[in-house]
Amino acid sequence: VNWASMAAADLILFNSDFHRAVVTKELPRFLRQFPDETHVHLIDEVLRKAAVLPVGVDLARFESVERSNSTGSPIILWNQRWEHDKDPAAFFRAMFGLVDDGVDFRLAVCGENFRQVPEEFAEAEKRLSDRLVHFGFATEEDYVRLLRTADVVASTALHEFFGIAIVEAAYAGAFPVLPDRLSYPEIMPETVHDLVLYQEGELQERFRWALAHPAERRSVKAELKESLGRFDWSALAPKYDAVLSGLL
């Protein structure tokens, strides 16, 4: 269905250049599995209609709540979907490791799952109960407040074509700890890549560094807010208007 829509469309928009690259790479393999007309010969023609237009995010709503620098232990935030493609097991392994190492932190886990809660969350709620400042669904008011209070936000995602939750949290003032893959290198400014992007096996150590360097966190957060403002609807809506008007 997605391919037929792309082939029929006058314009194709991807969330990120990473998103476009993945589709471009996978289309030949995907189409060749069909037994009749494969459409492989149409790929180049179809992709010439493609462009990148990021997701618009309502970042302005975070301006209505004053940034609250948490007193006491720093707060690590998880605000991803409660799904296996976000790899919560890797995140919670890092949290358990920090506890074992005696690292001082608190934890806010936002979200919910409408079908079945992955078992990692039930285990984490039990093992990290004394660290939790929030666990589960958050109302809009609570969500904004948590993001404006969190010190560090992290992703361990295996699948991410943009990253709305991370953009929201980093803009709101949380220092991001992100894998050096998927859409994250594209979203984060290159000037902070060495600090916010981690390689395989580095996650727990990156958490330790972020928690131990509040001054560096503050410096990066200021730069990120300015950079990530480009994804606010006030900046992107005119671009959407121009693209759609041009198509018409």
PEQUI-V934900 format. One record per residue. N is the residue number from 1. SS is DSSP state (~ for helix, > for strand, _ for the rest). PSI is psi in whole degrees, 0 to 359 (NA if undefined). D_FIRST is the distance of its C-alpha to the first C-alpha in whole Angstrom. Layout:
BEGIN
N/SS/PSI/D_FIRST  N/SS/PSI/D_FIRST
END
This chain:
BEGIN
1/_/317/0  2/~/317/4  3/~/316/5  4/~/322/5  5/~/317/6  6/~/316/9  7/~/326/10  8/~/340/11  9/_/155/12  10/_/337/16  11/_/138/16  12/>/127/14  13/>/131/16  14/>/152/16  15/_/328/18  16/_/165/21  17/~/327/22  18/~/316/21  19/~/313/17  20/~/319/17  21/~/320/19  22/~/314/17  23/~/316/14  24/~/318/16  25/~/321/18  26/~/340/15  27/~/314/13  28/~/314/16  29/~/317/16  30/~/312/12  31/~/330/12  32/~/348/15  33/_/349/15  34/_/141/13  35/_/339/16  36/_/238/16  37/_/118/15  38/_/339/14  39/_/8/13  40/~/325/15  41/~/348/18  42/~/352/15  43/~/309/15  44/~/317/18  45/~/317/18  46/~/316/14  47/~/343/16  48/_/344/19  49/_/4/17  50/>/147/17  51/>/171/19  52/>/129/20  53/_/109/21  54/_/162/22  55/_/135/22  56/_/135/25  57/>/140/27  58/_/80/30  59/_/338/33  60/~/333/35  61/~/340/36  62/~/344/37  63/~/340/40  64/~/351/41  65/_/125/42  66/_/137/45  67/_/126/44  68/_/102/46  69/_/115/47  70/_/139/48  71/_/146/51  72/_/209/52  73/_/140/49  74/_/152/46  75/>/126/43  76/>/135/40  77/>/134/36  78/>/118/33  79/_/32/31  80/_/168/27  81/_/149/25  82/_/70/27  83/_/156/24  84/~/335/24  85/~/350/22  86/~/359/25  87/_/58/28  88/~/334/30  89/~/318/32  90/~/320/33  91/~/311/34  92/~/330/36  93/~/319/38  94/~/321/39  95/~/316/40  96/~/322/42  97/~/320/44  98/~/320/45  99/~/314/47  100/~/328/48  101/_/359/49  102/_/21/51  103/_/136/49  104/_/120/49  105/_/161/46  106/>/167/44  107/>/133/41  108/>/122/38  109/>/105/35  110/>/149/33  111/_/184/30  112/_/169/29  113/_/128/26  114/_/353/25  115/_/288/25  116/_/127/27  117/_/122/29  118/_/141/29  119/~/336/33  120/~/326/34  121/~/320/34  122/~/318/36  123/~/318/38  124/~/320/38  125/~/324/40  126/~/312/42  127/~/335/43  128/_/19/43  129/_/324/44  130/_/353/47  131/_/345/45  132/>/130/43  133/>/345/43  134/>/144/40  135/>/116/37  136/>/200/34  137/_/141/33  138/_/133/34  139/_/165/35  140/~/317/34  141/~/315/38  142/~/322/38  143/~/312/35  144/~/317/36  145/~/317/40  146/~/317/39  147/~/329/37  148/_/355/40  149/_/332/42  150/_/144/40  151/_/324/42  152/>/138/39  153/>/147/35  154/>/155/33  155/_/141/30  156/_/24/29  157/_/145/26  158/_/344/24  159/_/117/20  160/_/115/21  161/_/346/19  162/_/277/22  163/_/56/24  164/~/314/25  165/~/319/27  166/~/319/29  167/~/316/30  168/~/309/31  169/~/317/33  170/~/321/35  171/~/323/35  172/~/347/37  173/_/4/39  174/_/138/38  175/>/124/39  176/>/140/35  177/>/109/35  178/>/148/32  179/>/145/31  180/_/63/31  181/_/186/27  182/_/218/24  183/_/352/24  184/~/318/28  185/~/331/30  186/~/323/28  187/~/319/28  188/_/138/32  189/_/143/35  190/~/332/36  191/~/342/39  192/~/6/39  193/~/316/36  194/~/334/39  195/~/324/40  196/~/345/37  197/>/132/35  198/>/154/36  199/_/170/35  200/_/130/35  201/_/357/38  202/_/357/39  203/~/307/37  204/~/320/41  205/~/325/43  206/~/323/41  207/~/314/41  208/~/316/45  209/~/312/45  210/~/318/43  211/~/331/45  212/~/356/49  213/_/71/48  214/~/326/48  215/~/317/49  216/~/323/47  217/~/313/44  218/~/320/45  219/~/315/46  220/~/320/42  221/~/322/41  222/~/319/42  223/~/321/41  224/~/320/37  225/~/317/38  226/~/318/38  227/~/315/35  228/~/347/33  229/~/342/34  230/~/346/32  231/~/358/29  232/>/149/30  233/~/331/29  234/~/330/32  235/~/326/32  236/~/332/28  237/~/315/28  238/~/328/30  239/~/319/27  240/~/315/24  241/~/316/26  242/~/318/27  243/~/314/24  244/~/323/23  245/~/320/26  246/~/321/26  247/~/317/22  248/_/NA/24
END
